[in-house]
């Protein structure tokens, strides 16, 4: 980190645009204090680019009470560093549980030290959520303003971290209970036991490839209709964005169990 200026790589994963809005607000705050901030899409960003920046920021929505697998994989591919400052931010429609704590540990394993974090609600398009569970209208103007304030504070905090060996680092309280258990149960192959499958209505499918091109996990291939592999992370984006509504999911049983 140079004495005169700080450069920051801000990477975010965003499917609906919520987290992207927060990322843009954070970048505005950083730039207002002289930080040369670059915003990149996590799905297309090269983790190796982190070597060229003084600070690295990573933003994500919360999936199933934790960070999505694509975010974990990105962090695992970051070049090794030594005490490089980092920051995290997230949006959640439900409960973030230990997401910030988990990301802090993952970044520490690569040599990055989280100096601060920001989180706020974000409207969740997940089909199984009941009306009352959704964070309607979020992030709102106040939360985006807070995100920009967070970015403005980060500039000095990263400089303090560089200059003050005893700079206080954030400590994230461990969250236990049912949500902690759900964050472990709802992952990997176990998801098939809890969530409805995605089926393809071949009469409606036009083989346009929209689902395959936009799948964040690159789990869909056209053969010639969409085929979903075990790499699926159960975000159901393909169902939501299919222009012909050819990807179908029966949510009735799950909604019944949740007393919708």
C-alpha positions in Angstrom: 0.0 0.0 0.0 1.6 3.3 -1.1 1.8 6.3 1.2 -0.1 8.6 -1.3 -2.9 6.5 -2.5 -4.8 3.2 -2.0 -6.1 1.0 -4.7 -9.0 -1.4 -4.1 -10.5 -4.3 -6.0 -14.1 -4.7 -5.1 -15.6 -8.0 -6.3 -19.3 -8.9 -5.9 -21.6 -11.7 -6.8 -25.1 -10.5 -7.5 -28.0 -12.3 -9.2 -30.8 -9.8 -8.8 -28.8 -6.6 -8.5 -29.3 -6.0 -4.8 -25.7 -6.8 -3.9 -24.5 -4.9 -6.9 -26.2 -1.7 -5.7 -24.4 -2.1 -2.3 -21.1 -2.7 -4.1 -21.6 0.5 -6.2 -22.4 2.5 -3.1 -19.3 1.2 -1.3 -17.1 2.1 -4.3 -18.5 5.6 -4.4 -17.5 6.0 -0.7 -14.0 4.7 -1.4 -13.5 7.0 -4.4 -14.8 10.0 -2.4 -11.7 9.5 -0.1 -9.2 9.1 -2.9 -9.2 5.3 -3.2 -8.7 4.0 -6.8 -11.5 1.5 -6.6 -12.3 -1.0 -9.4 -15.7 -2.9 -9.3 -15.8 -6.4 -10.9 -18.3 -9.2 -11.3 -17.1 -12.2 -9.3 -18.2 -14.6 -12.0 -15.9 -13.0 -14.6 -13.2 -11.6 -12.4 -9.7 -13.1 -12.3 -8.7 -13.8 -8.6 -5.1 -13.2 -9.7 -5.9 -9.5 -10.2 -5.9 -9.1 -6.4 -2.1 -9.0 -6.5 -2.3 -5.6 -8.3 -4.4 -3.9 -5.5 -3.7 -2.8 -2.0 -7.1 -3.8 -0.7 -9.6 -6.5 -1.7 -13.4 -6.3 -1.0 -15.8 -9.2 -1.6 -19.6 -8.8 -1.6 -22.3 -11.5 -1.7 -25.9 -12.4 -1.0 -26.5 -15.0 1.6 -27.6 -18.4 0.2 -29.0 -21.0 2.6 -27.6 -19.1 5.6 -24.0 -18.9 4.2 -22.0 -17.5 1.3 -22.6 -19.3 -2.0 -20.1 -21.9 -3.2 -19.0 -19.6 -6.1 -17.8 -17.1 -3.6 -15.9 -19.7 -1.5 -14.2 -20.9 -4.7 -13.2 -17.4 -5.7 -11.6 -16.8 -2.3 -9.8 -20.1 -2.5 -8.2 -19.0 -5.8 -7.0 -15.6 -4.5 -3.2 -15.3 -4.6 -1.5 -15.8 -1.3 -0.9 -12.5 0.5 0.6 -11.4 3.8 -1.6 -9.3 6.1 -3.3 -7.6 3.1 -6.4 -5.6 4.2 -9.7 -6.9 3.0 -13.4 -6.1 3.6 -16.6 -8.0 3.1 -20.3 -7.0 2.6 -23.5 -8.9 2.1 -27.2 -8.7 1.6 -29.6 -11.1 3.1 -33.3 -11.9 2.8 -33.4 -14.1 5.8 -30.7 -14.8 8.4 -26.9 -14.4 7.7 -25.9 -16.7 10.6 -22.1 -16.9 10.5 -21.5 -15.8 6.9 -19.2 -12.8 7.8 -17.3 -15.0 10.3 -16.9 -17.7 7.7 -15.6 -15.3 5.1 -13.2 -13.8 7.5 -11.7 -17.2 8.2 -11.5 -18.1 4.5 -9.8 -14.8 3.7 -7.4 -15.3 6.6 -6.4 -18.7 5.2 -5.2 -16.9 2.1 -3.3 -14.1 4.0 -6.0 -11.4 3.9 -7.1 -9.6 7.1 -10.7 -8.3 7.2 -10.7 -4.8 8.6 -14.5 -4.2 8.5 -17.8 -5.5 7.1 -21.2 -4.3 6.1 -24.5 -6.1 5.8 -28.1 -5.0 5.1 -31.4 -6.6 4.0 -32.0 -7.4 0.3 -35.2 -8.4 -1.4 -35.1 -12.2 -1.9 -36.6 -13.7 -5.0 -36.3 -17.2 -3.7 -39.6 -18.9 -4.6 -40.1 -20.9 -1.4 -40.1 -17.8 0.9 -43.4 -16.7 2.3 -44.6 -13.2 1.7 -43.8 -12.2 5.3 -40.2 -13.5 5.0 -39.2 -11.2 2.2 -37.2 -8.0 2.7 -39.5 -5.9 0.5 -38.0 -2.8 -0.9 -34.4 -3.4 0.2 -31.7 -2.3 0.0 -33.4 1.1 0.4 -31.9 4.6 0.1 -30.9 4.7 3.8 -29.1 1.4 3.6 -27.3 2.4 0.4 -26.3 5.6 2.1 -24.9 3.6 4.9 -23.0 1.4 2.4 -21.4 4.6 1.0 -20.5 5.8 4.5 -18.9 2.3 5.1 -16.8 2.8 1.9 -15.7 6.3 3.1 -14.6 4.9 6.5 -12.7 2.0 4.8 -10.2 4.3 3.3 -8.8 5.5 6.6 -9.3 2.1 8.3 -7.1 0.4 5.7 -4.4 3.1 6.2 -4.7 2.7 10.0 -4.3 -1.1 9.6 -1.1 -0.5 7.6 0.3 2.0 10.1 -1.0 0.8 13.5 0.1 -2.7 14.5 -2.5 -2.8 17.2 -5.4 -1.8 14.9 -8.6 -3.3 16.3 -10.0 -6.0 14.0 -13.7 -7.0 13.9 -14.9 -10.0 15.9 -18.0 -11.7 14.7 -20.1 -13.4 17.3 -20.8 -17.1 16.6 -24.4 -17.8 15.9 -25.6 -21.3 17.0 -29.0 -22.9 17.2 -31.3 -24.0 14.5 -30.0 -21.6 11.8 -26.5 -22.8 12.4 -27.6 -26.4 12.0 -29.5 -25.5 8.8 -26.5 -23.8 7.4 -24.7 -27.2 7.6 -27.6 -29.3 6.5 -28.5 -27.2 3.4 -25.4 -27.8 1.3 -24.0 -30.2 -1.3 -25.8 -33.4 -2.2 -28.1 -33.1 0.8 -30.0 -30.4 -0.9 -31.8 -32.9 -3.1 -33.5 -34.3 0.0 -35.0 -31.0 1.0 -35.6 -29.0 -2.2 -37.8 -29.7 -5.2 -36.1 -30.7 -8.5 -36.0 -28.6 -11.6 -37.6 -30.2 -14.6 -37.6 -29.2 -18.2 -40.8 -28.9 -20.2 -39.4 -29.9 -23.6 -42.6 -28.7 -25.3 -41.9 -25.1 -24.1 -38.1 -25.1 -24.3 -36.7 -23.3 -27.4 -33.1 -24.3 -26.6 -32.2 -20.6 -26.4 -29.4 -21.3 -23.9 -30.3 -18.4 -21.6 -30.2 -20.7 -18.5 -26.8 -22.2 -19.4 -25.2 -18.9 -20.2 -26.4 -17.3 -16.9 -26.0 -20.2 -14.5 -23.5 -19.0 -11.8 -22.3 -22.5 -11.1 -22.0 -23.4 -14.8 -24.1 -26.4 -14.0 -26.3 -26.4 -17.1 -25.5 -27.8 -20.6 -27.7 -28.1 -23.7 -28.1 -31.7 -24.9 -30.1 -30.1 -26.8 -32.5 -29.2 -23.9 -31.0 -28.1 -20.6 -29.4 -30.8 -18.4 -28.5 -29.8 -14.9 -25.5 -31.4 -13.3 -24.6 -32.0 -9.6 -22.7 -28.7 -9.6 -26.1 -26.9 -9.2 -26.1 -24.7 -6.1 -29.9 -24.6 -6.0 -30.3 -20.8 -6.5 -33.2 -21.5 -9.0 -32.2 -18.6 -11.1 -32.8 -20.7 -14.3 -36.4 -21.1 -13.3 -36.8 -17.4 -12.7 -35.2 -16.1 -15.9 -36.3 -18.7 -18.5 -38.1 -16.6 -21.2 -40.5 -19.5 -22.0 -41.0 -20.7 -18.4 -39.8 -24.1 -19.6 -37.9 -24.8 -16.4 -40.5 -25.9 -13.8 -40.4 -26.5 -10.1 -43.3 -27.7 -7.9 -43.1 -25.7 -4.7 -46.5 -26.9 -3.3 -45.2 -29.6 -1.0 -42.5 -27.4 0.5 -44.9 -24.5 1.0 -47.4 -26.9 2.6 -44.7 -28.0 5.1 -44.0 -24.4 5.9 -47.7 -23.7 6.4 -47.7 -21.1 3.7 
